[in-house]
Amino acid sequence: MKITTNSILILFGVIAFVMVACLPMVVFAAPILRQEQPAPVNSAATVQAMVTKTIVAMTLNAPMQTPIPATVTPVPATNTPLPTNTPLPTATAVSYCDWVSFIKDVSIPDGTKFTVGETFTKTWRLKNRGTCTWTPDYMLVFTSGDQMGGTTAVRLTGNVYPGQTVDVSVTLTAPDKRGHFTGYWMLRNPNGVLFGYGDKANQAFYVDIRTENLPHGTVTGNLSYPSEFNPPLTLYFENAATGQITQFSIPEKNPSFSVLLPNGTYYAYAWVPNYNLQGAYVHQNLTMKSFVVSGGQTTSGINITDFSPNPHGRGQ
């Protein structure tokens, strides 16, 4: 059989008709039902977004995990009982029958300066910290250090009951040389037991001074001229070692004097120019009596008496 061109066209037409009949109606209706088409969708981006949302949701909903410490030391199970609260022992207050509490230095603070040989009074304020009463049988006594004079014990003047304070004093003399000196003192009970202050009632209180040689001392005295008033006169001080004379003019009606002299040993006398009379500081035998001037100290009682036209001799 001879296939013609018309036969081929008819065959293709039948095939096309069959294919069109097999397509769903939606394909043909879509252009009519939807006037606008959505933008083309990026399939890869959509998949990536879905994956990201899924991961975030899983992370937020994941249960929290407790971090594991680097090193965990297991605690062994024991049957040791828990400790009980045992009360601490109560401290016992220490007390002594004879005990001093040092309050302050009433006189002569530490480091006070004196001239050599100067006399002074040291006073301490003490408190009876013990349980026994201090009576006049208790003594303030020197224990060690620099003694500063001949006094080594002073009796208390009255009773001092526990809790009371008292001022105790002793008269002392600065050493006859320059330096730093400290003397230690304590109290002594009638049984001869020494006691002081401190936690064990065994510390001594003390006097602390320094001595120095001051270049001048003060001399005072009276002018006993035999008249209703003293006339003008000249007062002389003669150094017994060198013969050097220091003089002062005393106006009338001045029955006493006070002058400053260098350290040394002196004779003292006065001359009344208008009457040619000499008075002097004399012994009972009317010879001149010497006296000592010490730096920083006052030498008193250098009284000028026995006014006479005759000069006085030098004694000792």
C-alpha positions as CSV (number, residue, x, y, z in Angstrom):
1,M,0.0,0.0,0.0
2,K,1.2,3.4,-0.9
3,I,1.4,5.9,1.9
4,T,0.6,9.4,0.7
5,T,1.1,12.8,2.2
6,N,-2.5,13.0,3.1
7,S,-2.3,9.8,5.0
8,I,0.6,11.0,7.1
9,L,-1.2,14.3,8.0
10,I,-4.3,12.4,9.0
11,L,-2.2,10.1,11.2
12,F,-0.6,13.0,13.1
13,G,-3.9,14.7,13.5
14,V,-5.3,11.6,15.2
15,I,-2.4,11.4,17.5
16,A,-2.6,15.0,18.5
17,F,-6.3,14.7,19.2
18,V,-5.7,11.7,21.5
19,M,-3.1,13.6,23.5
20,V,-5.3,16.6,23.9
21,A,-8.1,14.4,25.1
22,C,-5.8,13.0,27.8
23,L,-4.8,16.4,29.3
24,P,-6.9,17.6,32.4
25,M,-9.2,20.4,32.0
26,V,-7.3,22.4,34.5
27,V,-4.5,23.1,32.1
28,F,-6.9,24.8,29.8
29,A,-8.8,26.6,32.5
30,A,-5.8,28.0,34.4
31,P,-5.2,31.0,32.1
32,I,-8.9,31.9,32.6
33,L,-9.1,31.4,36.4
34,R,-5.8,33.2,37.3
35,Q,-5.2,36.6,35.8
36,E,-1.7,37.1,37.4
37,Q,1.0,34.6,37.9
38,P,3.2,34.6,41.1
39,A,6.9,35.2,40.8
40,P,8.9,32.2,40.1
41,V,9.9,30.4,43.3
42,N,13.6,29.6,44.1
43,S,13.3,26.0,45.2
44,A,16.8,25.8,46.7
45,A,16.2,28.9,48.8
46,T,12.9,27.6,50.0
47,V,14.4,24.3,51.1
48,Q,17.3,26.1,52.9
49,A,14.8,28.3,54.8
50,M,12.8,25.3,55.9
51,V,16.0,23.5,57.1
52,T,17.0,26.7,59.1
53,K,13.6,27.0,60.8
54,T,13.7,23.3,61.7
55,I,17.2,23.7,63.3
56,V,16.2,26.8,65.3
57,A,13.0,25.0,66.6
58,M,15.0,22.0,67.6
59,T,17.6,24.2,69.4
60,L,14.9,26.2,71.3
61,N,13.0,23.0,72.3
62,A,16.1,21.1,73.2
63,P,16.4,20.2,77.0
64,M,19.1,22.1,79.0
65,Q,22.0,20.1,80.1
66,T,23.9,20.6,83.4
67,P,27.7,21.2,82.7
68,I,29.9,18.5,84.1
69,P,32.6,19.8,86.4
70,A,36.2,19.2,85.3
71,T,37.0,17.1,88.4
72,V,34.5,15.4,90.6
73,T,35.8,13.8,93.7
74,P,33.4,11.2,95.0
75,V,32.6,11.6,98.7
76,P,33.0,8.2,100.4
77,A,30.1,7.1,102.5
78,T,31.1,6.9,106.2
79,N,29.3,6.2,109.4
80,T,31.2,9.0,111.4
81,P,28.8,10.7,113.7
82,L,28.4,14.5,113.4
83,P,30.4,16.5,116.1
84,T,28.4,17.9,119.0
85,N,28.7,21.6,120.2
86,T,31.1,21.2,123.1
87,P,31.2,24.4,125.2
88,L,34.6,26.2,125.5
89,P,36.2,26.5,128.9
90,T,35.5,29.8,130.6
91,A,38.6,31.9,131.2
92,T,39.3,32.5,134.9
93,A,40.0,36.2,135.8
94,V,43.4,36.7,137.3
95,S,43.5,38.6,140.6
96,Y,46.2,39.5,143.1
97,C,46.0,40.6,146.7
98,D,48.6,43.3,146.1
99,W,48.5,44.9,142.6
100,V,49.2,48.3,141.2
101,S,47.7,50.2,138.3
102,F,49.9,53.0,137.2
103,I,47.8,56.1,136.4
104,K,50.3,58.9,135.6
105,D,53.3,61.0,136.5
106,V,52.0,63.8,138.7
107,S,55.4,65.6,138.7
108,I,58.7,65.3,136.9
109,P,57.7,64.0,133.5
110,D,60.1,61.6,131.8
111,G,63.2,63.4,130.5
112,T,63.0,66.4,132.8
113,K,66.3,68.3,132.9
114,F,68.0,69.3,136.2
115,T,71.3,70.7,137.1
116,V,73.8,68.4,138.8
117,G,73.0,68.1,142.5
118,E,69.6,69.7,142.2
119,T,66.9,68.5,144.7
120,F,63.4,67.6,143.4
121,T,60.2,65.7,144.4
122,K,58.9,62.9,142.2
123,T,55.2,62.0,142.5
124,W,53.3,59.1,141.0
125,R,49.6,58.5,140.9
126,L,48.8,54.8,141.6
127,K,45.6,52.8,141.9
128,N,45.0,49.8,144.1
129,R,44.0,47.2,141.6
130,G,44.3,44.3,144.0
131,T,41.9,42.8,146.6
132,C,43.9,43.9,149.7
133,T,43.9,47.3,151.4
134,W,47.2,49.2,151.5
135,T,47.9,50.4,155.0
136,P,50.6,52.7,156.4
137,D,52.7,49.5,156.8
138,Y,53.1,49.4,153.0
139,M,56.2,51.2,151.7
140,L,57.3,52.9,148.5
141,V,60.8,51.4,148.0
142,F,63.7,51.9,145.6
143,T,64.5,48.6,143.7
144,S,67.1,49.3,141.0
145,G,68.7,51.7,138.6
146,D,70.0,55.2,139.7
147,Q,69.2,55.9,143.4
148,M,69.4,59.7,143.2
149,G,70.0,60.5,146.8
150,G,69.9,58.7,150.1
151,T,66.2,58.0,150.3
152,T,65.3,54.4,149.6
153,A,61.9,53.9,151.3
154,V,58.9,56.1,152.1
155,R,55.9,54.9,154.1
156,L,52.3,55.4,152.8
157,T,50.4,58.0,154.8
158,G,47.0,56.2,155.1
159,N,44.8,53.3,153.9
160,V,44.2,52.8,150.2
161,Y,41.3,50.5,149.6
162,P,40.8,48.4,146.5
163,G,39.8,50.6,143.6
164,Q,41.1,53.8,145.2
165,T,44.0,56.0,143.9
166,V,46.8,57.6,145.9
167,D,49.7,60.0,145.1
168,V,53.0,58.7,146.4
169,S,56.1,61.0,146.5
170,V,59.8,60.8,147.2
171,T,62.4,63.6,147.5
172,L,65.4,62.9,145.3
173,T,68.7,64.6,144.3
174,A,70.0,64.7,140.8
175,P,73.4,63.0,140.4
176,D,76.5,65.2,140.5
177,K,77.4,64.5,136.9
178,R,75.9,65.1,133.5
179,G,73.9,62.3,131.9
180,H,70.6,60.3,131.7
181,F,69.4,58.6,134.9
182,T,66.5,56.3,135.7
183,G,65.5,54.9,139.1
184,Y,63.0,52.1,139.5
185,W,60.5,51.9,142.4
186,M,57.8,49.5,143.6
187,L,55.5,49.0,146.6
188,R,56.3,46.6,149.4
189,N,53.8,44.9,151.7
190,P,54.3,44.3,155.4
191,N,55.6,40.8,154.6
192,G,58.4,42.3,152.6
193,V,57.0,41.2,149.2
194,L,57.5,43.7,146.4
195,F,54.7,44.3,143.9
196,G,53.9,46.7,141.0
197,Y,51.8,47.0,137.9
198,G,51.4,44.8,134.8
199,D,49.7,41.5,134.1
200,K,51.7,39.8,136.8
201,A,52.0,42.7,139.2
202,N,55.8,42.7,138.9
203,Q,56.6,45.8,136.8
204,A,58.3,48.8,138.5
205,F,57.4,52.4,137.9
206,Y,60.3,54.8,137.5
207,V,61.7,58.3,137.6
208,D,63.6,59.4,134.4
209,I,65.7,62.6,134.3
210,R,68.6,64.2,132.6
211,T,71.3,66.4,134.2
212,E,73.3,69.2,132.7
213,N,75.7,71.9,133.9
214,L,74.0,75.3,133.5
215,P,76.5,78.1,133.6
216,H,74.8,80.3,136.2
217,G,73.0,80.1,139.5
218,T,70.9,82.5,141.5
219,V,72.0,84.1,144.8
220,T,69.6,85.7,147.2
221,G,69.9,87.4,150.6
222,N,69.2,90.4,152.9
223,L,71.1,93.6,153.5
224,S,71.0,94.1,157.2
225,Y,72.2,97.7,157.4
226,P,71.8,99.1,161.0
227,S,69.5,102.0,160.1
228,E,65.9,102.7,159.4
229,F,66.6,102.2,155.7
230,N,69.5,101.0,153.6
231,P,71.6,103.6,151.9
232,P,72.9,103.1,148.4
233,L,75.7,100.6,148.4
234,T,77.8,98.3,146.2
235,L,77.5,94.5,146.5
236,Y,80.6,92.5,145.7
237,F,81.0,88.8,145.0
238,E,84.6,87.5,145.0
239,N,85.5,84.2,143.4
240,A,87.4,82.3,146.1
241,A,89.5,80.4,143.6
242,T,90.4,83.1,141.1
243,G,89.9,86.3,143.0
244,Q,87.7,87.7,140.2
245,I,85.1,90.2,141.5
246,T,81.5,90.7,140.3
247,Q,79.8,93.8,141.6
248,F,76.2,95.2,141.6
249,S,74.8,98.6,142.6
250,I,72.0,98.4,145.1
251,P,69.8,101.6,145.4
252,E,68.7,102.9,148.7
253,K,65.7,101.4,150.6
254,N,66.3,97.9,149.1
255,P,66.7,95.5,152.0
256,S,67.2,92.4,149.9
257,F,68.8,91.3,146.6
258,S,68.7,88.5,144.0
259,V,71.5,88.2,141.5
260,L,72.8,85.8,138.9
261,L,76.4,84.5,139.2
262,P,78.5,82.0,137.2
263,N,79.1,78.6,138.9
264,G,81.8,78.7,141.5
265,T,82.7,79.3,145.2
266,Y,82.3,82.9,146.4
267,Y,82.7,85.4,149.3
268,A,80.0,88.2,149.5
269,Y,80.4,91.7,151.0
270,A,79.0,95.2,150.6
271,W,80.6,98.7,150.7
272,V,78.7,101.9,151.7
273,P,80.7,104.7,150.0
274,N,79.1,107.6,151.8
275,Y,79.9,106.1,155.3
276,N,83.0,104.0,154.6
277,L,81.4,100.9,156.1
278,Q,81.8,97.3,155.0
279,G,79.3,94.5,155.7
280,A,79.8,90.8,154.8
281,Y,78.4,87.3,154.8
282,V,80.4,86.1,157.8
283,H,80.9,83.3,160.3
284,Q,80.3,83.8,164.0
285,N,83.9,84.9,164.3
286,L,83.2,87.6,161.8
287,T,85.4,86.2,159.0
288,M,83.9,85.9,155.6
289,K,82.1,82.7,154.9
290,S,82.3,81.1,151.4
291,F,79.3,79.6,149.6
292,V,78.8,77.6,146.4
293,V,76.8,78.7,143.3
294,S,75.5,75.8,141.1
295,G,74.1,76.2,137.6
296,G,70.3,76.4,137.6
297,Q,70.0,76.4,141.4
298,T,69.2,79.1,143.9
299,T,71.6,79.7,146.8
300,S,69.6,81.6,149.4
301,G,70.3,83.1,152.9
302,I,73.5,85.0,151.8
303,N,72.8,87.8,154.3
304,I,75.1,90.8,154.5
305,T,75.6,91.8,158.2
306,D,78.2,93.3,160.5
307,F,78.7,96.7,158.9
308,S,82.0,98.0,160.2
309,P,84.8,100.5,159.2
310,N,87.2,97.6,159.4
311,P,87.6,95.1,156.5
312,H,86.7,91.5,157.1
313,G,89.1,88.6,156.7
314,R,88.5,85.5,154.5
315,G,87.5,82.4,156.3
316,Q,86.4,79.0,154.8
